[in-house]
């Protein structure tokens, strides 16, 4: 990138992207956001509100008129966002070409695929509540002949991961099992079996394994794998780090993280 420093005007009032709780204060910050989150370039960016913010807060009248014209033309995301990068001088020519290629690849994807990519990004950023919402929208429109069972198995698997991130283990297990029913992979089965003990009693767990007629050897292997993870150094280091924290400070941090992760 040519630079990351905010050399242009800073806004007094930020442009707020509600879905991911992000405040943008400058054109450079907007460029950084778009460059690193291509899959999130949607109507949260391409809208009149952003145009007005650029005019009123950044006082970039020429850019405002250019963007507003593109909104009316509806030529596509690239025609809207590239003038912003040019105004900021944020990318080198090579980076601009690479960004255009990424954007072009994204634009030819179906709406469901774009939404899945958004959900995947939100899981990565631990914004689980919003991710679950994105995945559920896809599932509500489910059409197996459109994108295939593999796609929907992936959506269900990732939705399960988002539920697990919120400690909603029963819902997570339901998603993993539904995903496994569509595409029987060992990894999805491992996730399902690993999640069951987190909300079932020992008796209920064993009963469920019997109902599934689960392979005993495979289940034992999964249990051994999970036990091993709990003794690995990164896991132990994290426990040690948390143990040394001030309880009140840690509680406040966890509350903030939970609020962020559950936001829809």
C-alpha positions as CSV (number, residue, x, y, z in Angstrom):
1,X,0.0,0.0,0.0
2,X,1.2,3.5,-0.6
3,X,0.4,4.5,3.0
4,X,-1.8,3.7,5.9
5,X,-1.5,7.0,7.8
6,X,-4.6,9.3,8.0
7,X,-3.3,12.3,6.0
8,X,-6.6,13.6,4.8
9,X,-9.4,15.2,6.8
10,X,-10.8,13.3,9.9
11,X,-14.6,13.3,10.4
12,X,-16.1,14.7,13.6
13,X,-18.9,12.2,13.3
14,X,-17.9,8.7,12.0
15,X,-19.6,6.6,9.4
16,X,-20.9,3.7,11.4
17,X,-21.3,0.2,9.9
18,X,-23.9,-1.2,12.3
19,X,-23.7,-4.9,11.2
20,X,-20.1,-5.2,12.4
21,X,-20.0,-2.3,14.9
22,X,-17.3,-0.4,13.1
23,X,-16.8,3.4,13.1
24,X,-15.0,5.0,10.2
25,X,-13.4,8.4,10.7
26,X,-11.5,9.1,7.5
27,X,-11.2,8.2,3.8
28,X,-8.1,6.1,4.6
29,X,-9.9,4.1,7.2
30,X,-12.7,3.5,4.7
31,X,-10.1,2.3,2.2
32,X,-8.4,0.0,4.8
33,X,-11.8,-1.5,5.7
34,X,-12.7,-2.2,2.0
35,X,-9.3,-3.4,1.0
36,X,-9.2,-6.0,3.8
37,X,-12.8,-7.0,3.7
38,X,-13.8,-7.3,0.1
39,X,-16.7,-9.6,0.9
40,X,-18.3,-6.9,3.1
41,X,-18.6,-4.4,0.3
42,X,-22.3,-4.4,0.0
43,X,-25.2,-2.0,0.7
44,X,-23.7,-1.0,4.0
45,X,-21.1,0.8,1.9
46,X,-22.7,1.4,-1.5
47,X,-25.5,3.8,-0.4
48,X,-26.6,7.4,-0.1
49,X,-25.7,7.6,3.5
50,X,-22.0,7.1,2.8
51,X,-22.1,9.7,0.0
52,X,-23.7,12.2,2.3
53,X,-21.0,11.5,5.0
54,X,-18.2,12.1,2.5
55,X,-19.8,15.4,1.5
56,X,-20.8,16.6,5.0
57,X,-18.0,15.2,7.2
58,X,-15.0,15.0,4.8
59,X,-16.0,17.9,2.6
60,X,-15.1,16.1,-0.6
61,X,-17.8,17.5,-2.9
62,X,-16.3,16.3,-6.1
63,X,-16.0,12.7,-4.8
64,X,-19.6,12.9,-3.4
65,X,-21.0,13.9,-6.9
66,X,-19.0,11.1,-8.5
67,X,-20.3,8.5,-6.1
68,X,-23.8,9.7,-6.2
69,X,-23.7,9.5,-10.0
70,X,-22.5,5.9,-9.8
71,X,-25.4,5.0,-7.4
72,X,-27.9,6.2,-10.0
73,X,-26.1,4.3,-12.8
74,X,-25.9,1.1,-10.8
75,X,-22.9,-0.1,-12.7
76,X,-21.6,-2.3,-9.9
77,X,-19.4,-2.2,-6.8
78,X,-16.1,-1.5,-8.6
79,X,-17.4,1.7,-10.2
80,X,-18.5,2.9,-6.8
81,X,-15.5,2.0,-4.6
82,X,-12.5,2.6,-6.9
83,X,-12.9,6.4,-7.0
84,X,-12.6,6.3,-3.2
85,X,-9.3,4.6,-3.4
86,X,-8.1,7.0,-6.1
87,X,-9.1,10.0,-4.1
88,X,-7.1,8.7,-1.1
89,X,-4.2,7.6,-3.1
90,X,-4.3,4.5,-0.9
91,X,-3.1,1.8,-3.3
92,X,-0.3,1.3,-5.7
93,X,-1.2,0.5,-9.3
94,X,-0.4,-3.2,-8.7
95,X,-2.5,-3.3,-5.6
96,X,-5.4,-1.5,-7.4
97,X,-5.3,-4.2,-10.1
98,X,-5.3,-7.0,-7.6
99,X,-8.1,-5.4,-5.7
100,X,-10.2,-5.1,-8.9
101,X,-9.6,-8.7,-9.7
102,X,-10.8,-9.8,-6.2
103,X,-13.9,-7.5,-6.5
104,X,-14.6,-8.9,-10.0
105,X,-14.5,-12.5,-8.8
106,X,-16.8,-11.6,-5.9
107,X,-19.3,-9.8,-8.1
108,X,-20.0,-12.8,-10.3
109,X,-20.8,-15.0,-7.2
110,X,-24.4,-15.7,-6.4
111,X,-26.1,-13.7,-3.6
112,X,-26.1,-16.8,-1.3
113,X,-22.3,-17.3,-1.8
114,X,-21.6,-13.6,-1.0
115,X,-23.7,-13.9,2.1
116,X,-21.9,-17.0,3.2
117,X,-18.6,-15.2,2.7
118,X,-19.9,-12.4,5.0
119,X,-21.0,-15.0,7.6
120,X,-17.6,-16.7,7.4
121,X,-15.8,-13.4,8.0
122,X,-18.1,-12.6,10.9
123,X,-17.3,-16.0,12.5
124,X,-13.6,-15.2,12.1
125,X,-14.1,-11.9,13.8
126,X,-16.2,-13.6,16.6
127,X,-19.3,-11.7,15.7
128,X,-21.3,-14.9,16.1
129,X,-24.8,-13.4,16.4
130,X,-24.7,-11.6,13.1
131,X,-23.0,-14.6,11.4
132,X,-25.9,-16.9,12.5
133,X,-28.3,-14.4,11.1
134,X,-26.5,-14.4,7.7
135,X,-26.4,-18.2,7.5
136,X,-30.0,-18.5,8.5
137,X,-31.1,-16.2,5.7
138,X,-29.3,-18.5,3.2
139,X,-31.0,-21.6,4.7
140,X,-34.4,-19.9,4.6
141,X,-34.0,-19.6,0.8
142,X,-32.4,-23.1,0.5
143,X,-32.7,-24.6,-3.0
144,X,-30.5,-27.8,-3.2
145,X,-30.5,-27.6,-7.0
146,X,-29.1,-24.1,-7.0
147,X,-25.7,-24.5,-5.2
148,X,-25.6,-28.1,-4.3
149,X,-25.6,-30.0,-1.0
150,X,-21.9,-29.4,-0.4
151,X,-22.6,-25.6,-0.2
152,X,-25.5,-26.0,2.3
153,X,-23.5,-28.5,4.3
154,X,-20.8,-25.9,4.6
155,X,-23.3,-23.2,5.7
156,X,-24.7,-25.5,8.4
157,X,-21.3,-26.5,9.6
158,X,-20.2,-22.9,10.0
159,X,-23.5,-21.9,11.6
160,X,-22.8,-24.7,14.1
161,X,-19.4,-23.1,14.8
162,X,-21.1,-19.8,15.4
163,X,-23.6,-21.3,17.9
164,X,-20.7,-23.0,19.7
165,X,-18.9,-19.6,19.9
166,X,-22.0,-18.4,21.9
167,X,-22.0,-21.6,24.0
168,X,-25.3,-22.6,22.4
169,X,-24.1,-26.2,22.2
170,X,-27.4,-27.9,21.5
171,X,-28.1,-25.7,18.5
172,X,-24.5,-26.2,17.4
173,X,-24.9,-30.0,17.6
174,X,-28.1,-29.8,15.6
175,X,-26.4,-27.8,12.8
176,X,-23.4,-30.2,12.8
177,X,-25.8,-33.2,12.5
178,X,-27.8,-31.7,9.8
179,X,-24.6,-30.9,7.9
180,X,-23.4,-34.4,8.4
181,X,-26.7,-35.7,7.0
182,X,-26.0,-33.8,3.8
183,X,-22.3,-34.5,3.5
184,X,-20.8,-37.3,5.6
185,X,-17.3,-36.1,6.4
186,X,-15.2,-37.3,9.4
187,X,-14.5,-33.7,10.5
188,X,-18.2,-32.9,10.8
189,X,-18.9,-36.1,12.6
190,X,-16.0,-35.3,15.0
191,X,-17.5,-31.9,15.7
192,X,-20.9,-33.4,16.4
193,X,-19.6,-36.1,18.8
194,X,-17.4,-33.5,20.5
195,X,-20.3,-31.2,21.1
196,X,-22.7,-33.7,22.6
197,X,-21.0,-34.0,26.1
198,X,-21.2,-30.2,26.4
199,X,-25.0,-30.3,27.0
200,X,-25.9,-34.0,27.5
201,X,-25.4,-36.1,30.7
202,X,-23.1,-39.1,30.5
203,X,-26.2,-41.4,30.2
204,X,-27.8,-39.3,27.5
205,X,-24.5,-39.1,25.6
206,X,-24.1,-42.9,25.6
207,X,-27.7,-43.3,24.6
208,X,-27.2,-41.0,21.6
209,X,-24.1,-42.8,20.5
210,X,-26.1,-46.1,20.6
211,X,-28.9,-44.5,18.6
212,X,-26.4,-43.4,15.9
213,X,-24.8,-46.8,16.0
214,X,-21.5,-44.9,16.1
215,X,-18.3,-46.7,15.5
216,X,-16.8,-47.3,18.9
217,X,-13.2,-47.1,17.7
218,X,-13.8,-43.8,15.9
219,X,-15.6,-42.3,19.0
220,X,-12.7,-43.3,21.2
221,X,-10.3,-41.7,18.8
222,X,-12.3,-38.5,18.9
223,X,-12.4,-38.5,22.7
224,X,-8.6,-39.0,22.8
225,X,-8.0,-36.2,20.3
226,X,-10.1,-33.8,22.4
227,X,-8.4,-34.8,25.6
228,X,-5.0,-34.2,24.0
229,X,-6.0,-30.7,22.9
230,X,-6.8,-29.8,26.5
231,X,-3.2,-30.6,27.5
232,X,-1.4,-28.8,24.7
233,X,0.8,-25.8,25.5
234,X,-1.3,-23.1,23.8
235,X,-4.4,-24.1,25.8
236,X,-2.4,-24.3,29.0
237,X,-0.8,-20.9,28.3
238,X,-4.2,-19.3,27.8
239,X,-5.5,-20.8,31.1
240,X,-2.4,-19.4,32.9
241,X,-2.9,-16.0,31.3
242,X,-6.6,-15.9,32.5
243,X,-5.6,-17.1,35.9
244,X,-3.3,-14.1,36.4
245,X,-5.9,-11.5,35.4
246,X,-7.8,-9.2,37.8
247,X,-11.3,-10.8,38.1
248,X,-13.2,-7.5,37.7
249,X,-11.2,-6.5,34.7
250,X,-11.6,-9.9,33.1
251,X,-15.3,-9.9,33.7
252,X,-15.7,-6.5,32.1
253,X,-13.7,-7.7,29.1
254,X,-15.8,-10.8,28.8
255,X,-19.0,-8.8,29.0
256,X,-17.9,-6.5,26.2
257,X,-16.8,-9.5,24.1
258,X,-20.1,-11.2,24.6
259,X,-22.1,-8.1,23.7
260,X,-20.0,-7.8,20.5
261,X,-20.4,-11.5,19.6
262,X,-24.2,-11.6,20.2
263,X,-25.0,-8.4,18.3
264,X,-27.2,-8.9,15.2
